[in-house]
Amino acid sequence: MSAASESIADTVSALRTRSSDDRSGAQEAAWAQIVELQELAKTDKDTADERLNELFRLGGPVRDLDGPTDGILVMTTTNTATDAAVKLLTSMWMPWDGKRFDAATGTGDNRMTDSSAVVSKLIWPLYSMKKADKGKLAFDFKTYVEAGKDDPDREVMVIDYADIESNPTLIIRSIRDELVEIVPGAYLGKILFRLPNGNYSKIGYFALRT
């Protein structure tokens, strides 16, 4: 294990100990750690990817997440040109605000901005987002716990869009998110894309907090 990995492991262990007495403080510190890696990705993508992967593997499966969460796209891991384009676009406009979960039914959806509906109509003209008190709701999903596709030796919460008939076939139904809990209230996710051969490719990381 590298020194960086030991540092991340030690940090997570300390945060979990702190969480028993100071859940809010541990959550904020875990979130700050993720944001720090998000910043690192701007200058050293490979190191950020390595450390995020190590942090993800230290996480535990999410079993009781319920209600709305705030979210950030931490980084993408596709290719140099696409990553640069996504970075530029999301620095000017981020249409995604987070996710909502219903623990009782194992379902949820994505919290989107009002402006996202315009772009959605251009890409998926037959798909309609739902109205919310603030912004829009879109791209329903099912949740369940199983071994990860990217980390088959780890249990993860799967956020599955494939079997929801209302979801657009283009892109959305090929996405599989995998989520772990770093500490209660702070979560790290991998974005996977299903390839034509049925295998999955990691295309990015996201984070959620309650």
Backbone as a chain_set.jsonl record, in Angstrom:
{"seq": "MSAASESIADTVSALRTRSSDDRSGAQEAAWAQIVELQELAKTDKDTADERLNELFRLGGPVRDLDGPTDGILVMTTTNTATDAAVKLLTSMWMPWDGKRFDAATGTGDNRMTDSSAVVSKLIWPLYSMKKADKGKLAFDFKTYVEAGKDDPDREVMVIDYADIESNPTLIIRSIRDELVEIVPGAYLGKILFRLPNGNYSKIGYFALRT", "coords": {"N": [[0.856, -1.196, 0.0], [0.581, 2.189, -0.849], [2.035, 5.292, 0.425], [0.22, 7.383, 0.116], [-2.182, 5.96, -0.056], [-2.231, 4.797, 2.481], [-2.507, 7.134, 3.967], [-5.062, 8.006, 3.133], [-6.607, 5.86, 4.037], [-6.12, 6.038, 6.806], [-7.25, 8.54, 7.289], [-9.98, 8.094, 6.672], [-10.59, 6.172, 8.61], [-10.238, 7.7, 10.934], [-12.219, 9.614, 10.552], [-14.528, 8.077, 10.717], [-14.436, 7.24, 13.346], [-14.721, 9.729, 14.56], [-17.27, 10.322, 13.701], [-19.068, 9.007, 15.35], [-19.428, 10.612, 17.557], [-19.598, 13.145, 16.537], [-21.281, 13.63, 14.099], [-22.006, 15.523, 12.123], [-19.684, 17.082, 11.864], [-17.853, 15.139, 10.987], [-19.009, 14.421, 8.575], [-18.771, 16.832, 7.131], [-15.984, 17.035, 7.005], [-15.335, 14.749, 5.526], [-16.568, 15.381, 3.139], [-15.065, 17.622, 2.422], [-12.659, 16.357, 1.912], [-13.282, 14.965, -0.436], [-13.871, 17.107, -2.167], [-11.357, 18.257, -2.235], [-9.975, 16.327, -3.707], [-11.382, 16.575, -6.051], [-10.48, 19.082, -6.875], [-7.771, 18.458, -7.225], [-7.955, 16.844, -9.457], [-8.073, 18.616, -11.538], [-5.507, 19.319, -12.144], [-3.918, 17.056, -11.94], [-4.899, 14.428, -13.15], [-4.562, 11.598, -13.175], [-3.495, 10.934, -10.634], [-5.555, 11.873, -8.997], [-7.647, 10.189, -9.817], [-6.614, 7.715, -8.969], [-6.537, 8.1, -6.17], [-9.203, 8.666, -5.58], [-10.318, 6.244, -6.317], [-9.191, 4.586, -4.395], [-10.326, 5.711, -2.101], [-13.018, 5.188, -2.624], [-13.022, 2.373, -2.49], [-12.648, 2.011, 0.18], [-15.063, 2.609, 1.202], [-18.383, 1.752, 2.431], [-21.298, -0.345, 1.752], [-24.354, 1.278, 0.886], [-27.297, 1.406, 2.64], [-29.54, 2.6, 3.788], [-30.216, 5.085, 2.771], [-32.204, 7.912, 2.398], [-34.51, 10.216, 1.058], [-33.816, 13.619, -0.157], [-30.647, 14.449, -1.692], [-27.69, 16.446, -2.037], [-25.54, 16.936, -4.841], [-22.332, 16.531, -6.517], [-20.41, 16.515, -9.513], [-17.474, 14.881, -9.536], [-15.193, 14.143, -11.112], [-14.465, 13.271, -14.542], [-13.583, 10.299, -16.392], [-12.846, 9.585, -19.032], [-11.584, 10.227, -21.888], [-8.842, 12.352, -22.898], [-9.751, 14.539, -24.521], [-12.592, 14.472, -24.281], [-12.922, 14.627, -21.507], [-11.859, 17.181, -21.059], [-13.71, 18.748, -22.433], [-16.07, 18.251, -20.982], [-15.299, 19.271, -18.515], [-15.002, 22.006, -19.137], [-17.636, 22.657, -19.932], [-19.178, 22.033, -17.595], [-18.087, 23.826, -15.838], [-19.245, 26.146, -16.534], [-21.96, 25.6, -16.64], [-24.011, 23.569, -14.784], [-26.247, 21.088, -14.908], [-27.213, 19.25, -13.105], [-28.307, 18.591, -9.825], [-28.343, 16.741, -7.77], [-29.569, 13.755, -6.102], [-32.641, 11.976, -5.329], [-33.835, 9.703, -2.891], [-35.819, 6.825, -2.121], [-35.988, 4.884, 0.422], [-37.715, 2.895, 1.31], [-38.981, 1.819, -0.939], [-36.926, 1.271, -2.619], [-36.193, 2.969, -4.739], [-35.695, 5.941, -6.801], [-34.808, 9.26, -8.025], [-33.389, 11.845, -10.14], [-32.288, 15.094, -9.241], [-32.712, 18.001, -10.976], [-31.777, 21.081, -12.653], [-33.908, 23.871, -13.612], [-33.184, 24.818, -16.156], [-32.134, 22.591, -17.369], [-34.129, 21.191, -18.631], [-34.546, 22.252, -21.162], [-32.267, 21.516, -22.673], [-32.543, 18.781, -22.398], [-34.807, 18.268, -23.968], [-33.771, 18.678, -26.492], [-31.958, 16.588, -26.772], [-33.396, 14.296, -26.01], [-36.195, 14.236, -27.319], [-38.726, 13.082, -26.852], [-38.906, 12.658, -24.192], [-40.05, 13.636, -21.002], [-39.405, 15.727, -18.305], [-40.173, 15.798, -14.758], [-42.064, 18.084, -12.775], [-40.899, 19.903, -9.928], [-40.825, 21.235, -6.535], [-38.667, 22.885, -6.561], [-36.81, 23.342, -9.357], [-36.371, 20.489, -11.529], [-37.309, 16.985, -11.845], [-35.916, 13.894, -12.828], [-35.074, 10.957, -14.804], [-35.568, 8.259, -13.484], [-34.702, 5.681, -11.089], [-33.777, 2.379, -9.885], [-32.746, 0.954, -6.768], [-30.353, -1.198, -5.217], [-28.362, -3.551, -3.374], [-25.32, -5.025, -4.233], [-22.455, -6.919, -5.455], [-19.884, -4.853, -6.807], [-19.463, -3.826, -10.233], [-17.13, -2.642, -11.148], [-15.612, -3.061, -8.96], [-15.559, -5.962, -7.956], [-15.063, -7.247, -5.558], [-16.191, -5.768, -3.598], [-19.125, -4.647, -1.849], [-21.734, -2.646, -3.075], [-24.081, 0.097, -3.334], [-26.232, -0.155, -5.955], [-27.285, 2.024, -8.464], [-29.663, 1.906, -10.649], [-30.6, 2.382, -13.917], [-31.527, 0.965, -16.051], [-33.818, -0.709, -16.264], [-36.048, 0.9, -16.218], [-38.685, 1.834, -17.996], [-39.513, 4.344, -18.833], [-37.237, 5.86, -18.997], [-34.863, 7.436, -21.193], [-33.595, 5.576, -23.946], [-31.212, 6.183, -25.221], [-28.112, 6.656, -23.96], [-28.928, 7.09, -21.102], [-30.147, 4.669, -20.132], [-28.031, 3.018, -20.263], [-26.388, 3.635, -18.23], [-24.911, 2.895, -15.125], [-24.787, 3.581, -11.851], [-22.643, 3.326, -9.034], [-22.564, 3.31, -5.568], [-21.025, 4.23, -2.48], [-20.763, 4.529, 1.102], [-18.866, 6.898, 2.75], [-18.691, 8.219, 5.264], [-21.514, 8.41, 7.501], [-23.872, 10.311, 5.793], [-22.166, 11.302, 3.843], [-21.179, 10.472, 0.637], [-19.647, 8.539, -1.945], [-19.521, 8.026, -5.426], [-19.274, 5.901, -8.34], [-19.483, 6.305, -11.84], [-20.636, 4.253, -14.263], [-20.552, 2.899, -17.581], [-22.445, 0.918, -19.714], [-21.16, -1.241, -22.082], [-21.455, -2.348, -25.56], [-20.782, -5.081, -25.516], [-21.628, -5.909, -23.087], [-19.986, -5.538, -20.907], [-18.685, -3.161, -18.455], [-17.58, 0.226, -18.376], [-15.732, 2.515, -16.499], [-16.606, 5.864, -16.23], [-16.486, 8.104, -14.696], [-16.607, 9.935, -11.531], [-18.855, 10.746, -8.85], [-20.292, 12.625, -6.129], [-22.334, 12.583, -3.186], [-24.269, 14.228, -0.656], [-26.144, 14.399, 2.375]], "CA": [[0.0, 0.0, 0.0], [1.381, 3.405, -0.945], [1.875, 6.253, 1.513], [-1.026, 8.112, -0.116], [-3.284, 5.069, 0.296], [-2.249, 4.711, 3.937], [-3.045, 8.391, 4.459], [-6.506, 8.004, 2.906], [-7.188, 4.876, 4.951], [-6.062, 6.602, 8.154], [-8.22, 9.633, 7.35], [-11.328, 7.52, 6.729], [-10.736, 5.55, 9.929], [-10.404, 8.769, 11.92], [-13.521, 10.24, 10.33], [-15.58, 7.178, 11.213], [-14.394, 7.345, 14.802], [-15.277, 11.037, 14.897], [-18.692, 10.361, 13.36], [-19.881, 8.482, 16.447], [-19.702, 11.713, 18.488], [-19.754, 14.408, 15.804], [-21.654, 13.199, 12.754], [-21.976, 16.656, 11.21], [-18.3, 17.448, 11.628], [-17.238, 14.082, 10.189], [-19.565, 14.537, 7.231], [-18.161, 17.987, 6.472], [-14.577, 16.732, 6.746], [-15.305, 13.785, 4.427], [-16.917, 16.136, 1.931], [-13.904, 18.447, 2.094], [-11.672, 15.462, 1.322], [-13.712, 14.699, -1.81], [-13.694, 18.342, -2.926], [-9.913, 18.403, -2.431], [-9.608, 15.451, -4.815], [-11.97, 17.203, -7.236], [-9.537, 20.124, -7.279], [-6.563, 17.793, -7.705], [-8.223, 16.309, -10.799], [-7.878, 19.673, -12.53], [-4.079, 19.433, -12.478], [-3.284, 15.732, -11.951], [-6.041, 13.528, -13.305], [-4.237, 10.209, -12.843], [-3.378, 10.8, -9.187], [-6.892, 12.046, -8.433], [-8.371, 8.955, -10.103], [-6.071, 6.673, -8.088], [-6.929, 8.35, -4.779], [-10.656, 8.498, -5.497], [-10.591, 4.813, -6.361], [-8.845, 4.053, -3.074], [-11.358, 6.186, -1.172], [-14.231, 4.436, -2.924], [-12.88, 0.998, -2.018], [-12.737, 2.038, 1.633], [-16.45, 2.866, 1.563], [-19.268, 0.628, 2.699], [-22.554, -0.287, 0.999], [-25.375, 2.208, 1.39], [-28.522, 0.613, 2.792], [-30.671, 3.316, 4.394], [-30.252, 6.467, 2.278], [-33.607, 8.253, 2.161], [-34.751, 11.637, 0.892], [-32.991, 14.335, -1.138], [-29.225, 14.677, -1.469], [-26.993, 17.366, -2.935], [-24.501, 16.203, -5.53], [-21.34, 17.168, -7.383], [-19.601, 15.687, -10.396], [-16.11, 15.047, -9.033], [-14.336, 14.149, -12.29], [-14.748, 12.254, -15.545], [-12.409, 9.458, -16.65], [-13.051, 9.019, -20.368], [-10.348, 10.488, -22.614], [-8.38, 13.727, -22.669], [-10.593, 15.518, -25.201], [-13.939, 14.474, -23.7], [-12.818, 15.149, -20.139], [-11.658, 18.633, -21.134], [-14.969, 19.349, -22.864], [-16.997, 18.175, -19.849], [-14.8, 20.216, -17.51], [-15.336, 23.353, -19.582], [-19.091, 22.822, -19.905], [-19.718, 22.04, -16.24], [-17.622, 25.022, -15.143], [-20.169, 27.222, -16.901], [-23.36, 25.195, -16.466], [-24.189, 22.228, -14.238], [-27.687, 20.857, -14.876], [-27.55, 18.225, -12.116], [-28.21, 19.083, -8.451], [-28.241, 15.647, -6.813], [-30.522, 12.666, -6.262], [-33.587, 11.681, -4.261], [-33.945, 8.264, -2.642], [-36.914, 6.298, -1.317], [-35.421, 3.653, 0.959], [-38.754, 1.877, 1.487], [-39.321, 1.18, -2.215], [-35.717, 1.021, -3.399], [-36.292, 3.744, -5.969], [-35.277, 7.324, -6.687], [-34.698, 10.028, -9.261], [-32.338, 12.866, -10.141], [-32.696, 16.485, -9.08], [-32.142, 18.755, -12.078], [-32.129, 22.5, -12.708], [-34.952, 24.209, -14.593], [-32.594, 24.981, -17.484], [-31.792, 21.293, -17.948], [-35.245, 20.693, -19.43], [-34.38, 22.701, -22.541], [-31.272, 20.643, -23.294], [-33.121, 17.44, -22.43], [-35.712, 18.169, -25.116], [-32.968, 18.592, -27.704], [-31.329, 15.266, -26.84], [-34.441, 13.273, -25.894], [-37.415, 15.027, -27.566], [-39.94, 12.419, -26.382], [-38.838, 12.478, -22.74], [-40.496, 14.807, -20.23], [-39.044, 15.793, -16.899], [-41.263, 16.085, -13.838], [-41.935, 19.321, -12.023], [-40.62, 19.808, -8.494], [-40.958, 22.528, -5.868], [-37.538, 23.654, -7.059], [-36.161, 22.627, -10.439], [-37.04, 19.366, -12.178], [-36.936, 15.629, -11.464], [-35.766, 13.132, -14.06], [-34.258, 9.744, -14.869], [-35.859, 7.4, -12.341], [-33.813, 4.533, -10.95], [-33.972, 1.401, -8.818], [-31.537, 0.756, -5.975], [-30.172, -2.477, -4.541], [-26.972, -3.779, -2.986], [-24.684, -6.224, -4.767], [-21.035, -6.714, -5.757], [-19.669, -3.861, -7.846], [-18.922, -4.251, -11.526], [-15.754, -2.166, -11.206], [-14.955, -3.599, -7.761], [-16.372, -7.139, -7.632], [-14.8, -7.682, -4.189], [-16.833, -4.814, -2.7], [-20.56, -4.451, -1.989], [-22.078, -1.252, -3.364], [-25.464, 0.363, -3.73], [-26.384, 0.055, -7.395], [-28.325, 2.95, -8.915], [-29.88, 1.212, -11.921], [-31.553, 3.062, -14.807], [-31.763, 0.153, -17.242], [-35.131, -1.358, -16.337], [-37.124, 1.89, -16.13], [-39.086, 2.017, -19.389], [-39.679, 5.758, -19.168], [-35.934, 6.48, -19.218], [-34.395, 7.399, -22.579], [-32.679, 4.489, -24.299], [-29.928, 6.795, -25.542], [-27.203, 6.986, -22.859], [-29.381, 6.957, -19.718], [-30.383, 3.285, -19.72], [-26.745, 2.322, -20.255], [-25.638, 4.098, -17.057], [-25.039, 2.2, -13.838], [-24.032, 4.238, -10.789], [-22.352, 2.51, -7.855], [-22.414, 4.269, -4.478], [-20.6, 3.743, -1.165], [-20.779, 5.512, 2.189], [-17.584, 7.179, 3.38], [-19.219, 8.312, 6.632], [-22.933, 8.746, 7.366], [-24.155, 11.628, 5.239], [-21.229, 11.641, 2.764], [-21.149, 9.291, -0.218], [-18.874, 8.64, -3.172], [-20.057, 7.13, -6.438], [-18.658, 5.71, -9.656], [-20.396, 6.284, -12.977], [-20.229, 3.217, -15.206], [-21.32, 2.874, -18.84], [-22.515, -0.441, -20.26], [-20.688, -1.349, -23.456], [-22.244, -3.3, -26.373], [-20.488, -6.472, -25.164], [-22.171, -6.184, -21.761], [-19.055, -5.094, -19.876], [-18.87, -1.782, -18.016], [-16.414, 1.087, -18.348], [-15.871, 3.645, -15.568], [-16.483, 7.136, -16.944], [-16.376, 9.239, -13.794], [-16.983, 9.85, -10.111], [-19.721, 11.793, -8.324], [-20.432, 12.551, -4.682], [-23.61, 13.026, -2.642], [-24.355, 14.434, 0.782], [-27.486, 14.696, 2.871]], "C": [[0.888, 1.242, 0.0], [1.139, 4.309, 0.255], [0.578, 7.031, 1.378], [-2.222, 7.27, 0.291], [-3.397, 4.926, 1.811], [-2.849, 5.975, 4.535], [-4.552, 8.438, 4.297], [-7.186, 7.036, 3.861], [-7.216, 5.405, 6.379], [-7.099, 7.709, 8.329], [-9.638, 9.1, 7.487], [-11.58, 6.879, 8.085], [-10.988, 6.603, 11.004], [-11.776, 9.433, 11.783], [-14.652, 9.37, 10.87], [-15.6, 7.157, 12.731], [-15.033, 8.652, 15.261], [-16.788, 11.065, 14.705], [-19.583, 9.876, 14.493], [-20.273, 9.577, 17.439], [-20.046, 13.022, 17.776], [-20.071, 14.085, 14.349], [-21.533, 14.334, 11.752], [-20.543, 17.044, 10.86], [-17.587, 16.424, 10.758], [-17.729, 14.143, 8.751], [-18.901, 15.687, 6.472], [-16.7, 17.714, 6.126], [-14.439, 15.739, 5.594], [-15.609, 14.482, 3.102], [-15.744, 17.005, 1.48], [-12.804, 17.605, 1.453], [-12.003, 15.177, -0.141], [-13.514, 15.933, -2.683], [-12.215, 18.602, -3.193], [-9.436, 17.542, -3.6], [-10.215, 15.95, -6.131], [-11.05, 18.297, -7.766], [-8.251, 19.521, -7.836], [-6.74, 17.29, -9.13], [-8.002, 17.345, -11.895], [-6.427, 19.77, -12.99], [-3.38, 18.091, -12.587], [-4.375, 14.67, -11.964], [-5.727, 12.115, -12.824], [-4.14, 10.0, -11.336], [-4.738, 10.94, -8.516], [-7.724, 10.785, -8.627], [-7.928, 7.846, -9.15], [-6.557, 6.857, -6.649], [-8.44, 8.227, -4.589], [-11.025, 7.021, -5.508], [-10.291, 4.171, -5.014], [-9.885, 4.465, -2.038], [-12.654, 5.41, -1.372], [-14.149, 3.031, -2.327], [-12.884, 0.904, -0.489], [-14.169, 2.253, 2.119], [-17.236, 1.591, 1.808], [-20.561, 0.757, 1.919], [-23.581, 0.612, 1.683], [-26.699, 1.455, 1.462], [-29.73, 1.41, 3.263], [-30.765, 4.763, 3.921], [-31.674, 6.81, 1.852], [-33.743, 9.767, 2.052], [-33.799, 12.283, -0.09], [-31.532, 14.419, -0.716], [-28.744, 15.753, -2.433], [-25.839, 16.612, -3.575], [-23.533, 17.084, -6.296], [-20.743, 16.115, -8.301], [-18.148, 15.921, -9.997], [-15.124, 15.104, -10.191], [-14.85, 13.118, -13.284], [-13.444, 11.534, -15.889], [-12.552, 8.792, -18.022], [-11.765, 9.129, -21.182], [-10.04, 11.976, -22.492], [-9.32, 14.762, -23.279], [-11.974, 15.621, -24.556], [-13.919, 15.039, -22.286], [-12.664, 16.663, -20.126], [-12.951, 19.34, -21.509], [-15.987, 19.364, -21.719], [-16.598, 19.173, -18.772], [-15.172, 21.645, -17.864], [-16.832, 23.61, -19.469], [-19.606, 22.956, -18.484], [-19.196, 23.214, -15.41], [-18.536, 26.211, -15.413], [-21.622, 26.887, -16.577], [-23.429, 23.764, -15.976], [-25.683, 21.953, -14.086], [-28.155, 19.922, -13.767], [-27.308, 18.745, -10.703], [-28.002, 17.977, -7.417], [-29.269, 14.569, -7.103], [-31.493, 12.621, -5.087], [-33.707, 10.163, -4.139], [-35.192, 7.959, -1.826], [-36.457, 4.931, -0.816], [-36.46, 2.538, 1.043], [-39.049, 1.122, 0.206], [-38.094, 0.842, -3.06], [-35.74, 1.719, -4.741], [-35.763, 5.158, -5.735], [-35.265, 8.013, -8.025], [-33.621, 11.09, -9.092], [-32.931, 14.263, -10.032], [-31.954, 17.324, -10.118], [-32.542, 20.229, -11.98], [-33.249, 22.72, -13.715], [-34.383, 24.267, -16.007], [-32.26, 23.658, -18.149], [-32.894, 20.761, -18.858], [-35.119, 21.084, -20.896], [-33.412, 21.796, -23.289], [-31.805, 19.224, -23.413], [-34.018, 17.251, -23.649], [-34.95, 18.07, -26.433], [-32.378, 17.204, -27.889], [-32.368, 14.151, -26.854], [-35.806, 13.947, -26.088], [-38.705, 14.392, -27.037], [-39.973, 12.251, -24.865], [-39.234, 13.77, -22.034], [-40.048, 14.696, -18.782], [-40.264, 16.126, -16.055], [-41.01, 17.401, -13.111], [-41.653, 19.02, -10.56], [-40.829, 21.173, -7.872], [-39.841, 23.472, -6.302], [-36.852, 22.831, -8.138], [-37.027, 21.519, -11.014], [-36.569, 18.051, -11.568], [-36.901, 14.779, -12.719], [-34.986, 11.84, -13.821], [-34.407, 8.896, -13.605], [-34.88, 6.226, -12.291], [-34.311, 3.595, -9.852], [-32.659, 1.278, -8.053], [-31.542, -0.626, -5.337], [-28.687, -2.639, -4.254], [-26.486, -5.093, -3.592], [-23.197, -5.922, -4.99], [-20.892, -5.719, -6.896], [-19.173, -4.484, -9.136], [-17.458, -3.837, -11.648], [-14.926, -2.72, -10.05], [-15.733, -4.823, -7.292], [-16.14, -7.695, -6.23], [-15.405, -6.74, -3.154], [-18.343, -4.799, -2.94], [-20.842, -2.965, -2.153], [-23.593, -1.127, -3.487], [-25.468, 0.631, -5.228], [-27.532, 1.025, -7.628], [-28.559, 2.6, -10.382], [-30.977, 1.908, -12.736], [-32.097, 2.156, -15.904], [-33.193, -0.352, -17.374], [-36.304, -0.4, -16.176], [-37.517, 2.279, -17.554], [-39.218, 3.476, -19.79], [-38.346, 6.454, -19.438], [-35.537, 6.414, -20.688], [-33.423, 6.242, -22.804], [-31.288, 5.026, -24.575], [-29.218, 7.254, -24.263], [-27.763, 6.567, -21.485], [-29.529, 5.502, -19.298], [-29.122, 2.422, -19.793], [-25.886, 2.717, -19.058], [-25.939, 3.204, -15.85], [-24.157, 2.964, -12.848], [-23.813, 3.252, -9.657], [-21.927, 3.445, -6.727], [-21.948, 3.574, -3.204], [-20.672, 4.896, -0.168], [-19.368, 5.673, 2.747], [-17.792, 7.335, 4.89], [-20.706, 8.616, 6.461], [-23.128, 10.181, 6.884], [-23.244, 12.067, 4.124], [-20.941, 10.387, 1.951], [-20.354, 9.568, -1.49], [-19.384, 7.607, -4.162], [-19.18, 7.033, -7.669], [-19.762, 5.688, -10.701], [-19.849, 5.274, -13.973], [-21.128, 3.263, -16.433], [-21.264, 1.464, -19.412], [-22.149, -0.45, -21.735], [-21.525, -2.364, -24.229], [-21.992, -4.77, -26.023], [-20.973, -6.855, -23.767], [-21.243, -5.826, -20.623], [-19.301, -3.624, -19.548], [-17.541, -1.043, -18.011], [-16.672, 2.243, -17.386], [-15.662, 4.938, -16.337], [-16.439, 8.341, -16.007], [-16.727, 8.905, -12.359], [-17.946, 10.996, -9.793], [-19.786, 11.631, -6.811], [-21.789, 13.111, -4.272], [-23.456, 13.296, -1.152], [-25.775, 14.782, 1.161], [-27.465, 16.045, 3.555]], "O": [[1.843, 1.324, 0.773], [0.179, 4.129, 1.005], [-0.092, 7.316, 2.371], [-3.164, 7.773, 0.902], [-4.496, 4.93, 2.365], [-3.612, 5.906, 5.498], [-5.258, 8.861, 5.213], [-8.229, 7.355, 4.432], [-8.211, 5.244, 7.085], [-7.744, 7.811, 9.372], [-10.412, 9.586, 8.311], [-12.664, 7.026, 8.65], [-11.842, 6.426, 11.873], [-12.412, 9.771, 12.781], [-15.626, 9.885, 11.419], [-16.667, 7.066, 13.338], [-15.791, 8.677, 16.231], [-17.504, 11.741, 15.444], [-20.738, 10.291, 14.588], [-21.318, 9.49, 18.085], [-20.702, 13.895, 18.345], [-19.222, 14.248, 13.473], [-21.015, 14.138, 10.652], [-20.229, 17.304, 9.698], [-16.8, 16.793, 9.886], [-16.954, 13.941, 7.816], [-18.515, 15.534, 5.313], [-16.23, 18.12, 5.063], [-13.529, 15.866, 4.774], [-14.983, 14.202, 2.08], [-15.467, 17.106, 0.285], [-12.098, 18.074, 0.56], [-11.111, 15.15, -0.988], [-13.041, 15.823, -3.815], [-11.856, 19.108, -4.256], [-8.594, 17.971, -4.39], [-9.628, 15.768, -7.198], [-10.865, 18.42, -8.976], [-7.704, 20.026, -8.817], [-5.797, 17.304, -9.921], [-7.77, 16.99, -13.05], [-6.148, 20.245, -14.091], [-2.353, 17.987, -13.257], [-4.724, 14.096, -10.932], [-6.543, 11.5, -12.137], [-4.642, 9.005, -10.814], [-5.045, 10.209, -7.574], [-8.428, 10.356, -7.712], [-8.758, 7.127, -8.593], [-6.942, 5.892, -5.989], [-8.902, 7.741, -3.556], [-11.934, 6.596, -4.796], [-11.042, 3.317, -4.544], [-10.278, 3.66, -1.194], [-13.31, 5.022, -0.405], [-15.112, 2.558, -1.724], [-13.101, -0.173, 0.065], [-14.456, 2.099, 3.306], [-16.809, 0.497, 1.439], [-20.898, 1.85, 1.463], [-23.649, 0.682, 2.91], [-27.168, 0.926, 0.455], [-30.856, 0.926, 3.142], [-31.348, 5.592, 4.619], [-32.28, 6.099, 1.05], [-33.169, 10.511, 2.847], [-33.053, 11.591, -0.784], [-31.222, 14.454, 0.475], [-29.316, 15.946, -3.505], [-25.226, 15.752, -2.942], [-23.848, 18.212, -6.674], [-20.59, 14.957, -7.912], [-17.646, 17.04, -10.108], [-14.3, 16.017, -10.252], [-15.582, 12.2, -12.914], [-12.353, 12.074, -15.706], [-12.396, 7.577, -18.148], [-10.943, 8.213, -21.164], [-10.875, 12.759, -22.04], [-9.652, 15.754, -22.631], [-12.47, 16.721, -24.312], [-14.785, 15.827, -21.909], [-13.258, 17.349, -19.295], [-13.26, 20.404, -20.973], [-16.679, 20.36, -21.51], [-17.45, 19.84, -18.186], [-15.606, 22.411, -17.003], [-17.251, 24.655, -18.971], [-20.373, 23.87, -18.181], [-19.793, 23.562, -14.391], [-18.595, 27.157, -14.628], [-22.419, 27.776, -16.276], [-22.967, 22.846, -16.654], [-26.323, 22.535, -13.21], [-29.354, 19.811, -13.512], [-26.238, 19.277, -10.408], [-27.536, 18.245, -6.31], [-29.782, 14.476, -8.218], [-31.219, 13.145, -4.007], [-33.684, 9.437, -5.134], [-35.578, 8.733, -0.949], [-36.53, 3.94, -1.542], [-36.127, 1.366, 0.867], [-39.335, -0.074, 0.241], [-38.215, 0.197, -4.101], [-35.358, 1.142, -5.759], [-35.426, 5.525, -4.609], [-35.658, 7.437, -9.039], [-33.017, 11.213, -8.026], [-33.947, 14.571, -10.654], [-30.724, 17.355, -10.139], [-33.515, 20.577, -11.312], [-33.509, 21.868, -14.565], [-35.027, 23.815, -16.953], [-32.115, 23.602, -19.37], [-32.623, 19.966, -19.758], [-35.538, 20.333, -21.777], [-33.697, 21.358, -24.403], [-31.553, 18.542, -24.405], [-33.993, 16.199, -24.287], [-35.427, 17.45, -27.384], [-32.3, 16.695, -29.007], [-32.247, 13.185, -27.608], [-36.503, 14.202, -25.107], [-39.682, 15.103, -26.799], [-40.958, 11.756, -24.316], [-38.808, 14.858, -22.419], [-40.288, 13.686, -18.12], [-41.256, 16.66, -16.551], [-39.863, 17.775, -12.869], [-42.11, 18.013, -10.021], [-40.993, 22.163, -8.584], [-40.031, 24.685, -6.399], [-36.362, 21.736, -7.862], [-38.255, 21.596, -10.992], [-35.559, 18.007, -10.865], [-37.761, 14.923, -13.588], [-34.336, 11.659, -12.791], [-33.502, 8.824, -12.774], [-34.308, 5.83, -13.307], [-35.139, 3.959, -9.017], [-31.585, 1.476, -8.621], [-32.59, -1.153, -4.966], [-27.856, -1.937, -4.83], [-27.142, -6.129, -3.482], [-22.74, -4.805, -4.743], [-21.681, -5.733, -7.841], [-18.541, -5.54, -9.129], [-16.64, -4.585, -12.184], [-13.704, -2.836, -10.143], [-16.491, -4.734, -6.326], [-16.921, -8.519, -5.755], [-15.159, -6.895, -1.958], [-18.797, -4.92, -4.078], [-20.264, -2.13, -1.457], [-24.295, -2.113, -3.713], [-24.788, 1.538, -5.707], [-28.615, 0.871, -7.063], [-27.759, 2.95, -11.249], [-32.124, 2.008, -12.3], [-33.028, 2.536, -16.613], [-33.724, -0.418, -18.482], [-37.441, -0.842, -16.014], [-36.767, 2.974, -18.24], [-39.052, 3.813, -20.963], [-38.323, 7.524, -20.045], [-35.844, 5.431, -21.362], [-32.554, 5.965, -21.977], [-30.293, 4.401, -24.208], [-29.699, 8.153, -23.573], [-27.136, 5.774, -20.783], [-29.082, 5.131, -18.213], [-29.143, 1.246, -19.431], [-24.783, 2.198, -18.886], [-27.084, 2.821, -15.607], [-22.934, 2.992, -12.988], [-24.687, 2.44, -9.352], [-21.035, 4.275, -6.906], [-22.406, 2.478, -2.879], [-20.645, 6.069, -0.541], [-18.747, 4.697, 3.168], [-17.142, 6.66, 5.688], [-21.121, 9.04, 5.383], [-22.622, 11.131, 7.48], [-23.496, 13.098, 3.5], [-20.515, 9.367, 2.493], [-20.382, 10.671, -2.036], [-19.648, 6.46, -3.799], [-18.44, 7.96, -7.999], [-20.836, 5.128, -10.48], [-18.731, 5.422, -14.469], [-22.305, 3.615, -16.347], [-20.189, 0.887, -19.577], [-22.761, 0.253, -22.539], [-22.236, -3.162, -23.618], [-22.872, -5.612, -26.205], [-20.761, -7.98, -23.315], [-21.673, -5.811, -19.47], [-20.026, -2.929, -20.26], [-16.502, -1.616, -17.682], [-17.722, 2.883, -17.455], [-14.652, 5.095, -17.023], [-16.362, 9.479, -16.47], [-17.086, 7.778, -12.017], [-17.867, 12.073, -10.384], [-19.375, 10.6, -6.279], [-22.327, 14.004, -4.928], [-22.632, 12.683, -0.474], [-26.516, 15.38, 0.381], [-28.495, 16.501, 4.052]]}, "num_chains": 1, "name": "protein.A"}
